[in-house]
Amino acid sequence: MKKIITLILLLAATFAIRAQDPAVQWQATIGGSDRDDLKDINATSDAGYIIGGTSLSNNSGEKTENSNGNRDIWVVKTNETGSIQWRISYLKKSQARPEFIL
């Protein structure tokens, strides 16, 4: 009986350790003065991140191009500390939205 209880406690402790939230690497607000929606974010091979979404913002905040009046596709690349390395807007004329970014 002691062995079963010890095993259960060890398993419970293992799951509790793995269930903890990962440490925050950095946090930032990236966007312009209008509605900007995150669709996907992925880690890159250089320890940075590639962030994709849509934007209604004109040239403001971190957005460097004006909107064409529709939801532009907006892609931002950061380094490992969250500093923006580059950003690009794909000005589009339809309401198509990206679902994920590779």
C-alpha positions as CSV (number, residue, x, y, z in Angstrom):
1,M,0.0,0.0,0.0
2,K,2.8,2.4,0.8
3,K,4.4,1.8,-2.6
4,I,1.2,2.6,-4.4
5,I,0.7,5.8,-2.4
6,T,4.3,6.8,-3.0
7,L,4.0,6.1,-6.7
8,I,0.7,8.2,-6.9
9,L,2.4,11.1,-5.0
10,L,5.4,11.0,-7.4
11,L,3.2,11.0,-10.4
12,A,1.1,13.8,-9.0
13,A,4.2,15.8,-8.3
14,T,5.5,15.2,-11.8
15,F,2.3,16.4,-13.4
16,A,2.2,19.4,-11.1
17,I,5.7,20.5,-12.1
18,R,4.9,20.1,-15.9
19,A,1.7,22.0,-15.5
20,Q,3.4,25.2,-14.4
21,D,3.3,28.1,-16.8
22,P,6.5,28.6,-18.8
23,A,8.6,31.7,-17.9
24,V,7.7,34.9,-19.9
25,Q,10.6,35.7,-22.2
26,W,9.4,39.2,-23.0
27,Q,6.1,41.0,-23.5
28,A,5.2,43.9,-25.7
29,T,2.3,45.7,-27.3
30,I,2.8,45.8,-31.1
31,G,0.2,47.6,-33.2
32,G,-1.1,50.9,-34.5
33,S,-3.9,53.2,-33.5
34,D,-6.8,51.2,-34.9
35,R,-7.8,47.6,-34.7
36,D,-5.0,45.1,-35.2
37,D,-5.7,41.3,-34.7
38,L,-3.1,38.6,-34.0
39,K,-3.7,35.5,-36.0
40,D,-0.5,33.4,-35.4
41,I,2.9,33.6,-33.9
42,N,5.8,31.1,-34.3
43,A,9.4,30.8,-33.0
44,T,12.1,31.3,-35.7
45,S,15.4,29.4,-36.0
46,D,17.3,32.5,-34.8
47,A,15.3,32.5,-31.4
48,G,13.1,35.3,-32.5
49,Y,9.4,35.3,-33.5
50,I,7.3,35.8,-36.6
51,I,4.0,37.3,-35.9
52,G,1.1,37.5,-38.4
53,G,-2.3,39.1,-38.4
54,T,-4.5,41.8,-39.8
55,S,-4.5,45.5,-39.3
56,L,-6.9,48.4,-39.9
57,S,-4.3,50.9,-38.6
58,N,-2.7,53.7,-40.6
59,N,0.9,54.8,-40.1
60,S,1.0,54.8,-36.3
61,G,2.7,53.0,-33.4
62,E,4.7,50.2,-34.9
63,K,2.7,50.2,-38.2
64,T,4.8,52.1,-40.8
65,E,2.3,52.0,-43.8
66,N,-1.2,53.3,-44.2
67,S,-4.1,50.9,-44.5
68,N,-5.9,50.7,-47.8
69,G,-9.3,50.8,-46.0
70,N,-9.6,47.0,-45.6
71,R,-7.9,44.6,-43.2
72,D,-4.3,44.5,-44.4
73,I,-2.2,41.4,-43.7
74,W,0.6,42.5,-41.4
75,V,3.7,40.5,-40.6
76,V,6.3,41.4,-38.0
77,K,9.6,39.7,-37.2
78,T,11.2,40.2,-33.8
79,N,14.5,39.1,-32.4
80,E,14.9,37.1,-29.1
81,T,14.4,40.1,-27.0
82,G,11.2,41.3,-28.8
83,S,12.8,44.1,-30.8
84,I,11.3,44.5,-34.2
85,Q,13.7,43.5,-37.0
86,W,11.3,44.1,-39.8
87,R,7.6,44.5,-40.6
88,I,5.6,44.4,-43.8
89,S,2.0,45.2,-44.7
90,Y,0.3,43.4,-47.6
91,L,-2.3,46.0,-48.7
92,K,-5.2,44.0,-50.0
93,K,-8.6,44.8,-51.4
94,S,-10.5,41.8,-50.1
95,Q,-11.6,40.6,-46.7
96,A,-9.4,37.5,-46.8
97,R,-7.6,36.9,-43.5
98,P,-4.5,34.8,-42.8
99,E,-5.1,31.8,-40.5
100,F,-1.5,30.9,-39.7
101,I,2.0,31.9,-40.5
102,L,4.9,29.5,-41.2
